[in-house]
Amino acid sequence: MESTDSPLYTTVPRSVAKINRAYGCVYFCAILGLTYYRIQYIPSEGYVPWMLLFCAELGLAFQWVLEMAFRWWPVDRFTYPERLSKWFERELPPIDVFVCTADPVKEPPVDVSNTVLSTLAFNYPVEKLTCYVSDDGGSPLTFYALLEASRFAKSWVPFCHKYSIQQRCPEAYFSQYYVNENDNLSFTAEWENVKKLYEEMKYCINSTVEKGTVPEEKCKEHSGFKEWKPEMTSRNHPSIVQVLLERGNDLPRLVYVSREKRPGHPHNFKAGALNVLIRVSALMSNAPFILTLDCDMYANNCEALREAMCFFMDSRTGHQFAYVQFPQRFQGITKNDLYSNYLRKIFDILYKGMDGIQGSSYVGTGCILRRDVLCGIERQQSSSNLMKELISSSSILSMEKAPPSKRLDEAKGLANCGYEKNTQWGKKVGMLYDCAVEDVLTGFSIHCRGWKSVFYSPKRYAFVGCAPVNLNDTLIQNKRWATGLLEIFVSKFSPVSYGIRHTKLAQNMCYSYYFLWAPSSLPLICYGLVPALCMVTGLSVFPQISDPWFLLFLFLPASAYAYSALEFIYVGGGSLKSWWNDQRMWMIKGVSSYLFGLIQVVCKLLGISKVGFEVTSKVFDSEASKRYEAEIFEFGVSSALFIPFSVIALINLMALVCGIAGVMREGYSAMASMFVQVMMSSFIVINSYPIYDGLWVRKDRGSMPTFITVFSPLAAALACSTVSAISWNYKILI
């Protein structure tokens, strides 16, 4: 018979771990063999490319060793929310929901409203829920959209609770579910009424956003619009805090927050916005748990909060967990995931392994955290005096009973741009600053303080968002990640100096794998260029077919790609074509996004420039949408990110032509010595078909811009001719 001491979740080791370990041991021995070969057989001529390739191989081998840490202890988690509801329904803790938005143009207010509505309708006691929306753009359009959403919530939330609706994002619900003849008349009538109200809300928001200004008659409907003055801009405005929904009548509280911004005052991007929400929410509701969400990441599973509480409220280990991270899932992904934005390898393979060590990293959205942990508490410390460090003004308890106007005034003070001066905010308290990926940095610091975390992937996706739908936005997003991750590696939180002393070795290896994404561009570029350029000059840098060492160089790439494909399909749940797209995007991102991320961090360290924060657009036109659905690469814009992979693709095409010509001219001897290089260039050329198509074949608006179409062939031809000229004069070099 079950008791209140029965576990609320179970952890099951994945059976694939044994296969991973066996494969890892065999492959590591092959890497040692490659190292021995490169050292033992250094040529007397052409040793420069030989050594370049050896350095690249060592870099790729080091990255592989770090990645194997994920595969040693992978686990699956399973929860028992029915036990939670049976024993602890009255003890469920309050939760504050944070939703962040920054730009009403790139992040449509109607999407923000849908995210907010989905959180207000969670299957969780409404008196224990408060939703805070951070509008970092300080836009009256966003405020208006939330005002309309708050009105619609009075019909939507009771409707969801009354009929136990699972999908509680109205846009997703009304586009996926319809009434039918089997539904009772009362439900049908109510469904049609709520749908009508939603369409009216949607029309009002979209039409107002299209006009670019809130009509005067609409502004008179809420006193909050008086906060906006004509001279205010998105980067120069006072703090605004408005309560759009008060608790009661089966509704949670909804609070709009726009922190003060002034020229010359650092605002620390999303991390700064979240820290303001931590302070404001501490004053107004002070829930012990916080859910952070991006504005486009709506709640898809109404039971997500309860499932997370199964970990926090477990009597055996709940006290060890700082946060529960749900995987990011996306709508609108093409059938074969053209740009690899599903992040299947990260969330379905690697994070499962990280969860078996000390827990996955914090990814900024879809995560439920302990408030006191976010505010810097060690696992062994007491949090009784925590808020004295956070808020030095009136006590939270007295503010909870204070008049609404006084509470709002205090909250505005906490959102002022000068509040954090000479405090520990962003250093030890709240989200940490000085990094483009404040979420990963904060999660890493939490693990270094002795806490564990949970990665939980329920059968029904907990949260669903929008992924980039063109190549440029995908590369920009990955450049931001690579830049921020490398910033952590070279900071005081480096896993080499700080992490190694505070986390388990395997956990530190997992974090290091991510932190070194940007430098991994160098061995990728080297391997993409050196064999091809050597083939142009007729220089072999790999063993001949008749050489026994040839089998080693055949085994290493063949087994790596075969294992990657099998793992992606059978462990990650993908398809063969989606795996092909994933490995192609790994190469494209590696030589573009990661390279530019490396350059940005180097420039920051040298004091040349600072790292910024680019918001990717969630809006795209109908023509681009059709090309995306047809899985055609979208170039379209003249982006410097397109240059590296275009040049490498063209160099390998030229090299392949030279290699095939050499084989036809010299016969078997050329084939025997150049076989590996011909195969490598062939593989790159096949992968690069969308690039050639965008350069020369397509004529639509999504084709490669003229500048890159002209520049890339010239750069590739110049590289090949320069290497050929050097090989004639300096045989020792190439």
N, C-alpha and C positions, 0 to 999 in steps of 0.2 A: 504494500500500500504506500502511495506517495505521501511525503510529508513536506513541510515547508523548507526542510534542509535538502530536498532533492535538487539536483542541478538544473539551472535554467538554460544551460547550453551544453553542448559536447564538442570536443575537438577530435577529429579523426585524421591521423596521418595518411597522406596520399601514397598509394601503392607504387606510383611511378618513381618514388624516391630511390628505390633499389636500382632501378634501371639507370637513373641519372648518375648514381655513384659509380656503377660499373662502367658506363660510357665515359664518365669523367676521368677515371683512372687510365683507361686505354688511350684516350685522346691526349692526356697529359704526357704519357710516354712518347707518343708521336711528336709532340712539341719538343721534347728533349732531344729526340732524334734529329729534328730539323735544326735545332740549335747546334748540335754536334756537326752536322753537315756544313752549315754556313761557316763555322769557325775552321773546320778542317780543310775545306777546299776553296779558300779565298784565291781567286785568280790573280795572275801577275799583271794582266791587262784588264781594263774595265772593272776595276775593283770598287770604284765610286758607286755605280749603280748597285753593285753587289751588296755593299755595306748599307746603302739606303734601304734596300729591300729587307736586309737583315734587321735593321732598326724598326722598320714598319712591322715586320713579323713579330718582333719582341713586343711592340706596342699592342698589336692585336691579341697576342697570347696573354699579355697581362690583363687586358680587358676581358678575355674569356675566363681567366682564373677568377676574377672578381664576380663575373656573372654566375659562375658555378655555385657560389655561396647561396644563391636563391634556390637552387635545385637540390640542396642537401636535406632540408627538413620541410617540404611543403605540406600544408594541412588544409582541411576543410572544416568549416564551422556550421553547426546546426543549433537552432534555438527552439525553445518550448514556450512560446508566448501564452499558450493556454494556461500553463502553470503560473505565469506571472499574473494574469488576469484573475485567476482563482484565489491566489494567496495575497497578492500585494496591490490590488486595485486601488485601495484607499491610500496606499503609501507611495503611489507613483509621484515622482518629484516634478516640480515645475520645470518648463523648458522655454528658453528664449530663442526665437528664430531670427537669424540675421540674414537679410537679403541685400546684396550690394549691386548697385548700378552706377554708371558714370557718364553715359552719353545717350541722350534720347534719340539721336540719329542712328548710331550704330547698334543701339540696344533698344528696340521699339518698346515704348511704354505699355502697349497692349500685352507684350510677352512678359514684362515685369509683373503686370497685374495678374496674369494667369499663374505665374509662379507663386505670388502672394496668396491668391485664392486657394491654391492647392495646399498650402501650409496651414491656412486658417481652418481647413476642413479635415485635418488629420483625425484619425480615430484615436483621440486622446482627450482627457477631460478638458473642456474649453476654459475652465477657470484656472488651469495650470499652463496655458499657452499664451505667449505674447509674441507678436511678429514686429520686428523693427526693420524698416527699409532705409538703407543709406543711399541717398541720392548725391553722389559726389559731384554731379554737374550742377546742382542747385537749380534744377529746371522746374518752372511752374507747370510745364507739360506733364512731367512725371508726377508731380503732386496732384494735378487734375485727374490723371489716369487712376491713381490710387484712391482718390475721392470717389470716383465712379465705381471702382472695384469694391470699396467699403459698402456702398449702397447695395450693389448686387450680392455681396456676401450675406446680407440679411435673408436672402431667398436661397442662395446656393448652399450655404453650410447646413441649415436645417434639412434641406432636401437630401443632401448626401447622408446625413446621420439617420434620417427617417427611413430611407430605403437601402441603407448599407451599401452605398455606391463604392466600388473599389477604386475606379479612376476618378480622382478628385481635382484634376485640372480641367476646367470647363472646355477649353479649346480642344484638348485631346478627347474628352468624353463625348462631346457632341459631334465630333468628326468620326468617331469610331463606333458609337452605340446609337441605336435607333429604337423607337417604340415599335411594337408589333401587335398583332391581333391577340396574342396570348396575355398581354399585360392587362391588369385590371384598369377600369375606367378612371379611378381616382389618380393612379400613377400616371396614366397617359395624359390626363388633363394637366397635372402638375408638371410633368416633363415638358409639355409643349409651352406652358407658361414660363418656366424657368429658361427654356431655350430662347424664347422671344425676348426675355429680359436680357439675356446674355448678348444676343445679336444687337440689341439697342445700345448696351454698354460698349460693345466693340465698335459700333458705328460712331458713337460719340467720341470715343478716344481717338480713333484713326482719323476722323474728319478734323478734329481739333489739332492733332499733330501735323496733318497735312497743311493746315492754314499757318501753323507755326506760332500761334498765339492763342491764349485762352480768351474766349469772348467775354465782354464786360458783364453780361447777364449771368454767366457761369461763375465769375469771380465773386458776385454778390451772394452766392449760395453758401460760401464758407468764409469765415473770418480769417482763415489762414492765408488767403491770398493777399492780405494786407502786408504780409511780411516782405513781399517782393516790391522792389522799387525800380524805376526805369533805368537807373545807372548801374544796376547789378549785372554782373557777368558770371560765367561759370567758374572763373578764377578769382573773382573779387566780390565777395558777398558775406554777410554776417551768418551766424549759426541760426538754423531754423529747426524747431522741434514742435510737431503738431500731433495730437492724438486724434486719429480718424475713426477709431472704434474703441469704445470702452467695453470692458468685460460685462457680460450680462446678456440675458435673452438668448442663451445658447450660442454666444459668439465670443471668440478670444479678443484680446486687445490688439489694435493695429496702430503703430507709431511711425510717423514720417520724420526722418532725421537728415538734415543737410548741414554738415559741419562748416564752420567759418573758414574762408580762404582769403588770403591777402597776398599781394605781390611781395616777394622777398621772404615769405615764410614757407619753409619746407612742409609739404603735406604728406610725404611718404606713401603716396599712392593708396592701394587697397589696404595695406597694413595700417596706415593712419586712419582710414575710414572705419576699419574693424575695431580699433582701439577706442575710437569715439563711441561706437555702439556698446562696447564693453562697459564704459563708464556710465553712459546714459541709462542703459538697461539695469545696471547695478543700483541706480537711484530709483528707478520706476518699478522694477519687478524683482530684480536680483535672483533670478532662477539659478539653481546650482549647476544646470546643464545648458549648453549653448549649441544650437545647430547652425552651421554656416552654409550658405547657399549662394551660388552665382545667380544673377537675375534671370538667366535663361534655363536654369536647371530646376524644372518643376517636380513636385512630389508625385511619383507614379505609384507608390505603394502606401496606402493609408495606414498600414500597420508598422511602418518603418521605425517610428519612435519607440513603440513597444518592443520591437525586436532588439533594438539597441539597448534598451533597459534590461533585457535578459542578461547582458554581460555585466552591466554596472551593478545590478542588484543581486547577482549571484553570491550566495553566502560564503563560498569557498575562495573565489579569486576576484570578485568584483572590485575590491579595494585596490587591486594592482593596475587597473586599466585607466589610462588618462583620456583616451578617446576611442570611438568606434568609427572607422572609415568605411563608407560604402563605395563601391566602384563607380566611376563615371560611365554612364551609358548615354547613347546619343540617338536621336531620331534623324531620319533623312539620310542615313548612311546608304550608299549604293549597294547593290547586291553583293559585289565582290570587294567592297570597301576600297575604292580607288586610291584614296590618299592615306590609307591606314590610320584613319582618325578614330576607329573603334577602340584603339589601344588594347587590342586583345592580348598581345604578348605581355604588356605591363600588368593589366588587371586580372587576367585569367591564368597567367603562368608565374610571372615573377613575384607579384604581391602575395600569392599563395605561399611562396617559399619564405618570403620575409616575415609573414605572419607566424611561421613556425619557429622563429628565432625570438624576436622581441616585439614584433608588430610592424605593420607597414608604415610608410611615411604619411604625413598629412598632406593632402592635395588641395586644400583650400575650399572645397565644396563637397556637399554630401557627407559631412563629418559632424559628429556629436561629441563635444568636449566638456570636460569638467571646468567650471568657471575658475575655481581656485588654481587648477593646473595651468590654465592659460595665463593666469596672473603671476606665475613664477614660483609657485610653491613646490618644495621638494616632497618626494613621496613619504618621507619620514616625519615631515613637519606638521604642525597644527595650523589650521587656517582661521583660528578665532580672531586674530588681529589683522587679517589680510586686508580688509577694506580701509583700515587706517592708512595703509600705504597707497591705496588706490584713490580714495577721495578724502580730501582733508577738510571739506566743508561740513555741513550739517549731517547728522547721522542718517543712515538709510531708513532705519525704523521710523524716525520722526517724519521723514519725507514721505513715507508711504501713507501717512495719515494727514499730510498737509493738503491744503486746498490745491486744486489742479493748476491754477495760475502760478502759485509759488513753485510747484514741482517743475513746471515748464521753464520757469526762469532759472532754476538751479541746473536743469538739464542743459539749457543753452550755454550756461557758463562752462559746463564740462566739455562742450563741443567747440569752445573757442580755440583759435589756432595757437594762442600763446600758453595754453593750459599746461602743456607737457614740458615747458622750459624748466631746466634744472630738476627734472624728475627722472625716474627709472623707466618711464614708458618707452617702449621700443628697444630697450637695452636688456632689462631683466623682467619687466612687467608687460603683459599683453603680447601682441604680435611683434616680432622683432623686425627692426628696420635695416636699411642699407643693403638690400638684396632684392632682386627682381622676382624671386620666388620666396616671398615671406612665409608662405605656408610650409614649404619643405624645411626651411631654416628653423621655424618655430617647432615643428614636429621633431626635428633632429635634436634640438635643445631639450625638449621634453624627455626624449629617450635617454639623453645624457644625464638627466636628473634622476634616473632610476625607474622611471615609469615604463609600463608596457602599453601596447595598443592592440586593437583588434581590427582585422580586415574581414568584413562580412559581406558576402554576396548572396542575397536571398534569391529564391526562384523567380519571384516577380521583382523586376528592377525597382530599387528604392527611389531613384531619382533619374530623370531623363532630361538631357539638354540638347543644345544645338552645336554641331561641329562645323568647322570651316568647310566651305563648299567650293573653294578654289585653291590652286596650288600656292599662290602668293600668301594668302592668310595662313595656310598650314605651315609654310616655312617661317613666317613671322612669329607665329605662336611657338614653334620649336626653337627658334633663335632666342626668344625671351626665356624659355626654360633652360636652354643650354647656357646662356649668359648668367642667369641667376644661380644655377647649380655650381658653375665654376667660381662665382663670387664667394660662395660658401667655402669651397675648397681652399681658397687663398686667404680666407678670413681667420679670425681668432678661433672660429668653430671648426677649423680644418679637421677632418678625420685622422690625419697623420699625427697631429699634435694634441688635439682636444678629444676627439672622438675615441681614439684608441685607449684613452685612460678612463673613459666613462661608459662605454658600451661593449658588448660582446664582440669578439673579433669578426665573426660571420656577419653580424649586424653592421659593423663598420665597413666591411667589404661591400655589402649591398649598397650602402649610402655612397661609398666611393665610386662604385660603378656609375651611378647617376651623376655625381659631381664632376666626373671626368668625361662627360659626353663631348664637350667642346674640344678638348685636346685629341679625342679619338678621330677627329677630322684629319689630322696629319698623317697617320698611317694609311687611312683610306685613300687620301689624295695621292700619297706616294705609290700605293699599289695600283691605283687607277692610271697613273702616268708613266712610271719608270719602265714596267715591262713593255708597254706600248711603244714608247720612244726608243727603247733598245731594239725592238723589232724593226723599226724604221731604218736603223743603221745596220741591221743584220747581226746584232750581238745577242747571244743566248745567255740568260741569267738563271736558267733552271736545268736540271739534269736531262740528258737525252733519253729517248725511249728505251734504249738498250741498257741504260745505267740502272742498277737495282734501286738506287735512291729515287728514281722516277716514281716508283710505287708509293713512296712516302708522300710525295707532292700530289699524287693522285688521290691518296686516301684522305688527306687533311681537308681539302675543300669539299670532296664528294660526301664524306661522312658528316661534315658539319652541316651542309645544306640538307642532306637526307634526314638527319636527326631533327633539324629545325622544322622541316616540313611536317614530319610525323608528329612532333610535339605540338605544333600549331594546330594540326587537324584533330588529333585524338585527345589531347589534353586541353587545348584552348578552345576547341569546338568550331574552328574555322574550316574553310574549304581550300582546295589546292590553289585556285585562282586568287583567293584573298591572301594566301600566303605569298604567292608570287608578287602581288602588289605591295605587300608588307616589306619583303626584302628589297624590292626596288626603291620604295620610299626610304628605307634605311640608308641606302647608298646616296640617294638624292639629298636627304637631310644631312647626311654625314659630311658631304663635300660643300654644302651651302650654308644651312642654318648653323651647324656646329662650328664651321670655319668663321662665320661672321660673329658668332658668340664669343669665340676665342679672341678675335681681333678687338671686340668691344671691351672685354675684360683687360686685355693688355693695355689698351688706350686709357682705361680708367686707372690702372696701376701706375702708368706713366704720367698721369695728370693731364692728358691731352683732351679727354672728353668724359662725360658722365653717362651712366646707363639710364635710359629712359624706360617708360612703360607704354607699350602700344596696345590699344584695344582693337581686337579683331572685329570686323563687321559681321552682324547677324542678318544683313539684308543683301539680296542679290536679285538681278533682273531675270525675266522669264527665259530669255535666250540662253543665258548662262545656266539656268536651272535645267533646261532641256539637254544641254551638253553634259552636265553633271550626271543626270539620270542615265544618259547613254554611255557613261564612263569614258568620256573624252576629256583629256587634260585641258584645264583652263589656265592659260598663260595671261594674255590680254594686256597686262600692265608692264611697263618698262622697269622691271625690278632688277637691281644688282644681284639679288639672290639667284637669278636664273643663269648668270654668266658661268660660274664654276662648273656646274654639271653639263652645260651645253658645250663648253670647250673640251672637257674630258671626253664627252661622247663623240665629238668630232675627231679628236686626236686618235681615239681607239678605232674609229671607222677608217681613217687614213692609214693607221698602222696595220689593220687587218688586210686592207688592199695590198699594202707593201708585202706583208707576210705571205699572202696567197700567191702574189706574183713571184716571190722568191722561191716558194715551193714548186711552182710550175716551171721555173727556170732551172733550178738546181736539183729537183727531184727528191729522192728519199732522204738524202743527207740534211737538206734544209728542213724537211718535215720532222725528222728525228730530233733536231736541235731546237726547233721553234714550236714544237707541238703544244707545250704548256702555255706559251704566250699567245699562240693563235686561239687556243680554247678560251683563255681569259678575255681577250679582246672580243671574241665572238659572243661570249656571255654578256659583256657590257653593251655591245651593239644591240643584241636582242632586247635587253632591258631598256635601251634608250630609244626604242621605236617611237614612243609618243613625242620625244624631243625632236627627232628628225621630221616627224609628221607636222609638228608645230612650226618648225623652221621653214620647210620647203613645200609641203603639200597643201595644208589647210589655208583657206582664205577668209574664214569667219573672224569675228571680233575676238575670239578666244585664242587665236594663233599667236605665235611668238612675235613680239614687237619688232619693228624694222631695225632699230638700233642693235638689238641682240642678234638678229638674223645676219646683219652685216659684220658686226664686231667678232662674234664667236668663230666663224670660219677663218677670218684673218688672224686671230690670235692662235688658233690651232695650227694653221699653216706656218706661222712665224715660229712656233715652238718646234715643229718638226724640222723645218729648214735650219734653225739654229743648232739643234742637236746634231743634225747631219754634218753641218759645217764643223762643229767641235770635234766630232768623231774622226774627221779627216786629218785634223791638225794635232789632236791630243789623244792618241790611241789609249793612253793609260787611263783617261777619264771615262771613255765610253766606247 
